[in-house]
């Protein structure tokens, strides 16, 4: 009986260590782009919806990141 309890405690401790290791792997994988410099930290200009009427169509097109043809197509649909 003692041997069985000893093995059960060993398996529980091993699984706890494995879970902690997997947590570190997950966090490392999510943080890797930050460490490698593959993140975009540029500030994004946000235009409030109330100010959209004050912009020219060209400024709206650039803000939305649309090509001229896409903007014409989308602007024509109600």
Residue pairs with C-beta under 8 A, 6 or more apart in sequence:
33 39
45 63
47 55
47 63
52 60
55 63
57 71
57 75
60 71
61 68
61 71
64 71
66 74
